[in-house]
């Protein structure tokens, strides 16, 4: 028996896999286990880890961080 495990999340009656299933053709028997924990999106987890690493590097740096000009996003644009 050849099996494949897919990770993803279930929402509003539909299953959304995190990665594309490979070489599944035709109709196949499937078992779904619903875990009692929220779904974790791997892409979001990677981005958050990168942000944590970035801010840790800034905190560990001895360099002075420059102040940036504040921008008013509510002003009308001159077109």
Buried (B, 14 or more C-beta within 10 A) or exposed (E): EEEEEBEBBEEEEEEEEEEEEEEEEEEEEEEEEEEEEEEEEEEEEEEEEEEEEEEEEEEEEEEEEEEEEEEEEEEEEEE
